[in-house]
Structures are given as C-alpha cells and as structure tokens.
Amino acid sequence: MIGHELGGRYEIIERIGGGGMALVYKAHDLLLGRNVAVKVLRQQFVHDEEFIRRFRREAQSAASLSHPNVVSIYDVGQEDEVHYIVMEYVEGHNLNEIIKERAPLQIDEAVRIASQICDALDHAHQNQIIHRDIKPHNILIGRNGRVKVTDFGIARAVTSTTITQTGSVIGSVHYFSPEHAKGVVTGEKSDLYSLGIVLYQMLTASLPFLGESPISVALKHLQEEFEEPREVNPLIPQSVENIILKSMRKNPQERYQSAKEMLQDLETCLLPERRNEKKIDFTDIDDEDRTRVIPAIKPQHIGASPVRSRPAPVAADSEREERPAAAEKPKRSKGRPALWIGLTLLLLLAMGGLAWYVTHALTVPDVKVPGVINKTEEVARSQLTALGLVVDENVIRKYKEGVTEGVVFDQSKDEGTEVKKGSTIQLSVGAVKPSKPMPDVKESSYEQAVKTLVAAGFKEVNIQKGDPQFSDKAVNTVISQDPGANSEVDPEIAKVTLTVSKGPNQVKMPSLIDLTQDKAVQKLKANGFTSDPTIEQEASYTVEKGKIIKQWPYDPGSDANPGDKIVLTVSSGYPPEVLKYTFNLPVAPTVEGQNTKISIEYSDARTSGERKVWGTKTINSTQVFPVDLVLSPTVNGIVTVKQDGQIFDTYTVTYEDAKNGTVPAVTLPDNSGSDQGSPDDNGDGNHDGNNDETGMNIPGNGKKGNPGKGKDKNKGNQTVIDKHDH
C-alpha cells in the first residue's frame, strides 16, 4: 500500500497502526493538501456482505459527529476490494502508550482526560451512536493535550465471522461491561462502564480484572468484585473513587444514567469541598435479586379480621377448677352506641379539616424548572427567582469552549423538571479562559521555537515567520517574538509571529588607497560602515604624506560586516634617513642646430626599481634638465637619456655620493669639432663657452657623439625647466 494513491486522492505514506479488523495508514490528501489517517479493512472481511453493509452504515453514522473530542471522519470509499475510511490525522500518542510509559497518572490529568472522553460520549449518545469499544487504544492524545476518541461504531459491525479473530472482540475483553460479556444488547451505560475501567487504569496502572484467558476475565466482570482504587493508590481522592465505583456497578441501573451526569461529576470532583466526601454506598438501592432477611408473618400483622374458631368443648370439672373464672360481661347501655357514633363523626371532621389544612396551607406547590442555558447569569437569576426558586450561592464558574463569559452553560435541574417551590438550582457559568505566560523562544532556531510553542499548547497553524532581519545572530535564529516573552496569552487562539535573523548585513569594501584620510573616512560611511576606522601612521617612499597606504582587514570589492572595525594606514611621508638630490643633467642634440627628440627616465627609492619617464622634449641646442631624485641607503638613483628613442647614456647617483657631495659631473661631447659640426666663433673647432637657453656655459671636448667626463664645477645647481609630457 505504501506509495499507492487510494481513490486517486490519498497517497499512502506509512503504516501507523492496526488491529484485528483494519490497518491504519498515514496518507496525504492530494486534493486538500493535508495529512489524513486511512483505515483499510483487512482482506478476510472483504467478502462478508453483511459486515461490509454494517461497516459502511456505522462509518457514515460516525461521520455525522462533530465534536472537538471526536476524531472527524472525512470520507468512506471503496477501490476494487479495498474498503477504507478516511479520518482526521492526530499527531501524538494513544492513551495506552501513555499509561504504559508513566502510569499512574496525576489525578488532575486523569480526570481531565476522562472528562473529555465523557464529553465525546455524551455527544455521541445524543446522536444515538454507541461506541461499544472504549479502551485506551482508541483514545488519542494530541501534542496540544487534546483528547480524541476514535473508532466510533466500528464494534457494532463485528459479526460471527470476527468473533474468533484475535484483537477484535477478544482484544477488548478487559474493558467489557457485564451485559457485553453476557452477549445481550448494550447501550449508553455500557460505554460508561468501560470509561470507568479506563479511569481506574490511569490512576492505578493496573486493570480491575485479570485472568488466564479471555473467558475467565469475562466471568470476573459478571461475578467478582474488583479491588477498590484507593486500596491500590491511596492518593486518589474519595470523590474520584466514588465516580469509578458508580460507573463500574454490575447492575446498569446503579450506574450513571447518562454521560452528561457522569461528566458533571467529573467536572466538580476535584473541588476542595468534594475531595474528601463520604464514600458512596449502594446498600439502599433496591435490587430484587439480592439476598434479604424477611421477618416471619404473624396473625396480628394481617390486616383482615381474624377467623372465628369453633367453641371449645366443655372442660372436665378438674380442668374447670384449674382455670380462673371468667369475668362476667357487663350489661350494655343503650346510650353508648350514639356516643361512639358522635365521637367517630367528630374524629372524621377533625381529620378532614387537618387534611384540608395540610393540602392548602402546608403543601408546597410544584414548579417547572425553566431552561436558562445560553442566557446571561443575571437573566437566569431573574427567571428562577420569579418562579420562587433559589439560586445556589455556589455558582460553578469555569471556562468552557464556545461559551461566552457570564453565560450559563449548565443547570443542576433540567428544563421542565418539576420541583417544589423554594428548591435550590445550581448554575454553571462560563468564565474567561485562563491565560498562560508566553514562552521565551528567542536565541533558538525557528524549528525548535515552533516545537516549544506546540508543546505549550499553541496551534502550529497560528505560528508564522516574520520578515527576516539583519543581526549579529546566526541565520534562522529567532531574534524577536510577538507576543513577547511572559505576556499572558491563550495558546489555542494566540497568533505568534517569530522574526529570525538572516545574518549580518554585508556591504562592499571600497578602495581607499591613495585617498586622503578625510576622504577615506567619508567613503567608508557612504558605503554603510558604522564604526570610525582606526588610523595608523607609516613612513613611505611611494605614497604622499597624508594619503592611505593600506586598508585592513578587507580588500577592495570584498564583502564586509558594516559594524566591523577598519584599520587605515596613512603615509607619514619619507623616512628620516631619506636624501633628496637634484641631478642637473645636460643634454645636447645629435647635431647642433638640428632638432633631436630627447627622453629622460629615472628610478629611485620612490619607484621600487621601476623606471619612470621624467619627461620628453625636442631640442636643437644643449640644455640642462634638473632631475629630482629620492635616495635611500639601499636604493640608488638611476637616470637614463634617450635620443630619438635610442638609449644615449645612463647615469647612477649613489646615496653616499649625494650625501658627501661627490656626484661626478656630466661632460657633453663637442658637436662642432668635425665636418659635421658647426663652426665656432673662432673657426678652430672648439666650443668657446657657448651659452645655451639656460644661461649655463657647457664645456665641450671636441668629440662628436661621445659623452664627456669631468667634474661639474656648478654641482648642485638647480634650473627650473618645463617638463613636457610628465
């Protein structure tokens, strides 16, 4: 059956139980999207037409019941040879499992369970449905504590075919009523007998009748008395024991006359004034079959006139002497009969007057009790008082589902009952449902929070998840709840909203390198960071003073928590040992007077060994370009000159030379001393101190194309030159 779609609608999920007549499966209703329980008849019954007909009729009758303590029947159907009933699925345990696990139960818990069972039986009996198989196996306890009675009417469908099946009739023999064991017709009081046994078992953890065989147990129901509950468990109040004793009387006439009467007893048995009441006594109940002591009947007790005996024979003289002489009868007076007649008439008149007085003066008139159920207490009191009835000061005030506060839901005398004027009527009035403190489920996962609330009596359908919020808690952790913890609520109707965490709010880390400190802080706030960054100082050759060198702990573009602390390292400028040096670089064109494209590149402590372009220019005469270098004890300055894209020469400026003022001067070749050079002023081929655009006198060596060597007599001289393309 597992995985089969019964009736094209109910997908069988798993088997959850079974008995002698049927197997029970958990299934999913594909049409309504809910879980249901499906009871499927065993194969050995599918060919018994009488059984099938009664089974279906009884299942349909049970489906007419609508009560919070009755398992609802949704559907009855047949697929091929499979006959099934679809009913409400109750998550929890049956009472038999609970009794095995932790009986004897607490007194109030056992009475509460019995009250709900009795309430269900009262509803069924009013609809002319007798259960006939009340036992712990057929009582389901949901996770919210709600009691559900199942298998209504199924026992009536048992025929001769099933009488020998283990687990059907035999399986319930411990809960049979005496009339059930006799095989006679059973009624409402038979269900109450079984309920008494269930209550007995909950409070004592044992059954009242045990035997080696089902037959011996059935005979004990008929013939033997059971051990009284308080002898097994002395903690049971006398009022509760009285209920068990009365419901388990062998004579049905001595039991409760209805489930409603038993329910009223259950609802009040734990009141302080009843707990230690007098033990119930059944000796005054008339039972024609019990043994009696009847006194002998004497003639004087017979109301008829005595029969006249024959006259005794005349005794002998001796006998006459022994007997005392009889008194002579006085003569009757003629006036005495009239006296006696007068006295008799007077007596009759007195008795008639007394009867009239008793009838008209002392007899209390009868009053019909009005129905005040579903009326307010004030209206009920007015109606009862107007008829001369007295309302009991001890009004029973309790919460009852479906009853508004202040409205009467029960009265001690039923409507239409004739009572004497002045009789006392006790009212049961609805009260506000007692509230419970809301559990604190924060800091737990959403799933665990739902389990906690359901265990406390809240309905799972009333628990919903709010919009997740960012927080420092783990994902799916409850961070807030509505209603709040410890607030007074009604678990059965309260709607609960749980807000869970979706983890910390993630933001993108911006790039802060080379920004000033102020701009970096502004950019962090603009990107959602809430904490001020930590600022650290560090010397740098490559980053200008006041700008960001490093950011930690997140790289640009990575996800970060907005509340995390960011550390920014700001450049404090060059380290103290740094040396700034201006290298005056003279550069000449390839041919004096002709344009030559000059490019100057450098590397120093700032470039980390990488060559940087200082500038480019087209010149046609010798010029001096000042190249600013930053030197460190471990990094020298290197200057490279290119003419028309080709490396012309490279110059190295060491830290020690710059520090000591011993940097060698640059000597340029004399481009005028050859045929290709231009003549000087004297025509001797020597350049006599020709002034360039800078006003500097650049000596030449008369050689073309080769750099001259010599000392720069003007060392340290700085000339400002426009740096093109820099």
Secondary structure, DSSP 8 states (H G I E B T S, - for coil): -TT-EETTTEEEEEEEEE-SSEEEEEEEETTTTEEEEEEEE-GGGTT-HHHHHHHHHHHHHHHT---TTB--EEEEEEETTEEEEEEE---EEEHHHHHHHH-S--HHHHHHHHHHHHHHHHHHHHTT------SGGGEEEETTS-EEE--TTTGGG--TTTTTSTTTTGGGGGG--HHHHHT----HHHHHHHHHHHHHHHHHSS-S---SSHHHHHHHHHH-----HHHH-TTS-HHHHHHHHHHT-SSGGGS-SSHHHHHHHHHHTTSHHHHT------TTS--TTS--------GGG--S------------HHHHHHS----------TTHHHHHHHHHHHHHHHHHHHHHHIIIII---EEE----TTSBHHHHHHHHHHTT-EE-SS-EEE--TT--TTBEEEESS-TT-EEETT-EE-EEEE-----EE----TTSBHHHHHHHHHHTT--GGGEEE---B--SS-TTBEEEEES-TT-EE-TTT--EEEEEB--S--EE----TT-BHHHHHHHHHHTT--S--EEEEE--SSS-TTBEEEEES--TTSEE-TTS--EEEEE--S-TT-EEEEEEEEE--SSTTS-EEEEEEEE-TTTTT--EEEEEEEESS-EEEEEEEEEBTTB-EEEEEEETTEEEEEEEE-HHHHHHT----EE---TTSSTTS---SSSSS-----B-TTS-B----S-SSS-EE---TTTT-------TT-
